[in-house]
Amino acid sequence: MPQLNPAPWLAILVFSWLVFLTIIPTKVMNHTSPNEPALLDSEKHKTEPWDWPWQ
Protein backbone atom coordinates (compact mmCIF):
# COMPACT_ATOMS: atom_id res chain seq x y z
CA MET A 1 0.00 0.00 0.00
CA PRO A 2 1.74 3.22 -1.09
CA GLN A 3 -0.14 5.36 1.45
CA LEU A 4 1.83 3.79 4.29
CA ASN A 5 5.20 4.93 2.93
CA PRO A 6 5.88 8.24 4.78
CA ALA A 7 8.90 9.28 2.73
CA PRO A 8 7.22 11.41 -0.01
CA TRP A 9 4.37 12.65 2.18
CA LEU A 10 6.65 13.82 4.97
CA ALA A 11 8.75 15.83 2.52
CA ILE A 12 5.61 17.38 1.00
CA LEU A 13 4.29 18.26 4.46
CA VAL A 14 7.55 19.87 5.57
CA PHE A 15 7.96 21.81 2.34
CA SER A 16 4.37 23.08 2.38
CA TRP A 17 4.72 24.28 6.00
CA LEU A 18 8.00 25.94 5.07
CA VAL A 19 6.19 27.84 2.31
CA PHE A 20 3.26 28.73 4.56
CA LEU A 21 5.45 30.01 7.39
CA THR A 22 8.09 31.93 5.42
CA ILE A 23 6.96 33.06 1.99
CA ILE A 24 3.22 33.69 2.33
CA PRO A 25 3.27 35.89 5.51
CA THR A 26 5.93 38.17 4.04
CA LYS A 27 3.89 38.63 0.87
CA VAL A 28 0.70 39.32 2.82
CA MET A 29 2.34 41.79 5.20
CA ASN A 30 3.80 43.81 2.31
CA HIS A 31 0.35 44.88 1.17
CA THR A 32 -0.78 48.26 2.43
CA SER A 33 -4.29 49.46 2.83
CA PRO A 34 -5.34 52.25 0.45
CA ASN A 35 -7.18 53.98 3.29
CA GLU A 36 -4.73 54.40 6.13
CA PRO A 37 -6.48 55.28 9.41
CA ALA A 38 -6.21 58.93 10.33
CA LEU A 39 -5.55 60.01 13.89
CA LEU A 40 -8.54 61.71 15.45
CA ASP A 41 -8.49 64.32 18.16
CA SER A 42 -8.01 62.79 21.57
CA GLU A 43 -10.58 65.14 23.08
CA LYS A 44 -13.00 63.46 25.50
CA HIS A 45 -16.70 63.85 24.98
CA LYS A 46 -18.72 65.41 27.75
CA THR A 47 -21.20 62.95 29.16
CA GLU A 48 -24.16 63.61 31.40
CA PRO A 49 -25.74 61.24 33.92
CA TRP A 50 -28.81 59.41 32.73
CA ASP A 51 -31.90 59.73 34.92
CA TRP A 52 -34.01 56.60 34.71
CA PRO A 53 -37.70 57.51 34.42
CA TRP A 54 -38.99 54.54 36.49
CA GLN A 55 -37.07 55.23 39.70
N, C-alpha and C positions, 0 to 999 in steps of 0.2 A: 504494500500500500504506500504510494508516494507521499501521502499526507503526513505520515509518521516520521519522515525524514526532516529534521529541523534545520538542516544546513542552509537551504536557499531561503526559507521563510524567516529565519533569524536574521540573516543579512538584510533582507528586504525590510524587516521591522526596524532594525537599527538605522538603516539609511533613511527611512521615511521619518523617523523621529529626529534624526539629525537635521533633515530639511525643515521640519516643522519648528524646531527650536532655535535654528540659527538664521535661515534665509528668510522665511516668511515674516517673523516679527520685525526684522529690520526694514523690509519693504513696506509693511503696514504703517510703521511708525514714521516713515519719511513723508507720508501724505499729510498735507496741512488742510485745515478747514478753510473754505473761502470766506466764511464769516467769523472772524476771530472775535471773541467776547470783549466788549468794551468795559472798562472800569466805570462803575457808577459812583455817584457821590456817596460817601459813607455817613451821610447825615441821617440821624435817627428820626423816625416819624413820631409825632406827638400822639399819644393814645390817651383815651379818657376811660374812666371806669364805666362798666355797663351795669345799669340798674335793671334788675329782673322785675318784670311787672307783676309777678305772682307772689312776691314776698312782702 
